[in-house]
């Protein structure tokens, strides 16, 4: 079948947008948290719900695509996904937002499964179609947080969902045009190949670890270090850029999929461990670990997905398994890591407050100024709601005389430094744990030769 | 595994190891530690500095040393004590943690302030009343003739009538600690409470010292 360029572009974009949703709201989480007055643990469900439902629905949706026409199913999935995006954008409460995320994941599962077949049909080649599908997914997952952060800063977190609607709906004509032409190369009555256990297990573990790289790093930047979503978006761009650089590197190395997957898992683990050892709260310290994580991402996801799909039928079903593994891994990552860092954040509270008290007491400001500051600082600390407090309003409210400005500024810097240290420390165990998950991915990756390379 | 296949994981391992080593050397190992609370029983540079001859600075120093004294005797950090005192619920929690009642906590605080005055007095850190007087007069915004009158009083007389140490001890003894704690959230109320306590103590000290100078017969006539 001749390549249908516009259809390939529209369908690839749809795949990218759906899989970007896995992490697109990461940088919007602090804003969502404030709007719905919930906790860090509560807001993490905005990510968890989508990934959990997508993981659970991916294989059933893929089975449906094997039995029914992927063109028609894909169109339905795209419309459901777009409608649920609108629900998320207009959600008056966290409950409605979570319900919208469930709908997005259900529609998204059908979109992802059907688009694998549709892209193969549109490109006229199984390897090219599958590579397009996997590449669009990796690009979406890697660029999602960046796009989400920029939209949150420029407009609002709701705009993330609004912008997805036209992009996804633009693929509906392409899906309808391919009705009856996709997924015809497999007889549904024939037995299916078993899913590639090692590749899918490695995908799950790497995805769990990558959750940390994006979710934890973004929270550390925005909540812990008080960077804006746009700044955080720019900072975490290093991961997708490094992931793109991994392709040429892998091609030049010609080391084989097992070697790429093992090296990628080690790189992700090393990058995450370095994020646990940050020597300062400046964004520059996160760049090298992010580059290592990005290189690892580029080396692992592509090669593992290719191994999981290679020569296995039905294609859509195995595509479904890779999505289930990746998003199941993300859910496991969120479920393991969120309690760890929220507990560490809670434990860091008392020492941080004591450090703040010590610096205020020992500062060279007059007693009346210290008392005025203490009132404001007390309010900020009381209003933290499980988050890292912003102390700047306390200094503005104290309205200290100009003669004390230099000392007040030095004190504010000192207090911010203590908070940044406490926040950085609170994320340390979660980053280390995530690094361990990435390192565990080396074990299944070592089993890739044989079935994986048949 | 071929040499080519081993090279890529090995390169990743070297990169990761180099990055971790560099970050550990740059201080990543202990960056996330916040400033720990100092031992309240040990000397502290910030409280051993000379006290400026102003009531506010003097009151602050007495409170800071008092907090150290109280924290030391209770076996908690000064910061833990400071964070717990302004909020009734936190005070209760601290008292419970220490196995004492809230009243006992208040008494400990009062005793700590008393010991602070003694410690500062012994160390010669309490400014003389004559040194404090110009700032007090300036704050009172007295008419010109009254200021001239106060200026005319010899420093020696001022220092003998209102010696700083005894006045502060008297002020601490008369403090209503519960009211003081309840007013911690309002800096204006706290300031006026402390000022009233010091003024009252100063008046009582002057009265007591003047009476001491009088012959016993005259004191009897005054009903003392």
Contacts between the chains, C-beta under 8 A, distances in Angstrom:
chain1	res1	chain2	res2	distance
A	250	B	8	7.9
A	253	B	4	7.2
A	253	B	7	7.0
A	253	B	8	5.1
A	254	B	4	6.6
A	255	B	4	5.4
A	255	B	5	5.0
A	255	B	7	6.6
A	255	B	8	4.2
A	256	B	4	7.9
A	256	B	5	5.3
A	258	B	1	7.8
A	258	B	5	7.0
A	259	B	1	7.2
A	259	B	4	7.6
A	259	B	5	4.1
A	259	B	6	7.3
A	259	B	7	7.9
A	259	B	8	4.7
A	259	B	9	6.1
A	260	B	8	6.5
A	262	B	8	7.7
A	262	B	9	4.5
A	262	B	12	7.9
A	263	B	8	4.1
A	263	B	9	4.4
A	263	B	11	6.9
A	263	B	12	4.1
A	264	B	12	7.4
A	266	B	9	5.9
A	266	B	12	4.1
A	266	B	13	5.5
A	266	B	16	6.0
A	267	B	12	4.4
A	267	B	15	6.8
A	267	B	16	6.4
A	269	B	16	6.9
A	270	B	12	7.0
A	270	B	13	7.7
A	270	B	15	6.6
A	270	B	16	2.2
A	270	B	17	7.3
A	270	B	19	6.1
A	270	B	20	6.6
A	271	B	16	7.3
A	271	B	19	7.5
A	273	B	16	7.2
A	273	B	20	5.8
A	274	B	16	7.6
A	274	B	19	4.8
A	274	B	20	5.7
A	274	B	23	5.3
A	274	B	28	7.9
A	277	B	20	6.3
A	277	B	23	4.2
A	277	B	24	6.0
A	277	B	28	3.5
A	277	B	29	6.6
A	278	B	23	7.0
A	278	B	28	5.7
A	278	B	31	6.4
A	278	B	32	7.7
A	279	B	23	5.7
A	279	B	26	3.8
A	279	B	27	4.4
A	279	B	28	4.1
A	279	B	31	5.1
A	280	B	26	7.9
A	280	B	27	7.7
A	280	B	31	6.2
A	285	B	23	7.7
A	288	B	19	5.6
A	289	B	19	6.7
A	292	B	15	6.2
A	292	B	16	6.4
A	292	B	19	6.3
A	295	B	12	7.8
A	296	B	12	7.4
A	299	B	8	7.9
A	348	B	34	7.7
A	351	B	34	5.1
A	351	B	36	7.5
A	352	B	34	5.5
A	353	B	79	7.7
A	353	B	83	5.7
A	354	B	34	7.9
A	354	B	37	5.2
A	354	B	77	6.4
A	354	B	79	3.8
A	354	B	80	6.3
A	354	B	83	6.8
A	355	B	34	4.2
A	355	B	35	4.3
A	355	B	36	7.6
A	355	B	37	7.9
A	355	B	79	7.7
A	357	B	78	8.0
A	357	B	79	4.1
A	357	B	82	5.0
A	357	B	83	5.5
A	358	B	35	5.9
A	358	B	37	6.1
A	358	B	38	7.2
A	358	B	78	7.6
A	358	B	79	5.1
A	359	B	35	6.9
A	361	B	46	7.6
A	361	B	64	6.5
A	361	B	67	7.7
A	361	B	78	7.1
A	361	B	79	7.5
A	361	B	82	6.6
A	362	B	44	7.9
A	362	B	46	4.4
A	366	B	56	6.1
A	366	B	57	7.4
A	366	B	60	7.7
A	367	B	56	5.2
A	367	B	57	7.1
A	367	B	59	6.5
A	367	B	60	3.6
A	367	B	63	7.7
A	368	B	56	6.2
A	368	B	187	6.6
A	368	B	191	7.0
A	370	B	60	7.6
A	371	B	187	3.9
A	371	B	190	6.8
A	371	B	191	7.8
A	372	B	187	5.9
A	374	B	86	7.9
A	375	B	185	6.7
A	375	B	187	6.5
A	378	B	86	6.6
A	378	B	185	7.6
A	418	B	34	5.1
A	418	B	35	6.0
A	421	B	31	6.3
A	421	B	32	5.4
A	421	B	33	6.7
A	421	B	34	5.1
A	422	B	32	7.4
A	422	B	34	5.1
A	424	B	31	6.5
A	424	B	32	4.7
A	425	B	31	8.0
A	425	B	32	2.9
A	425	B	33	6.8
A	425	B	34	7.5
A	426	B	32	7.9
A	428	B	32	5.8
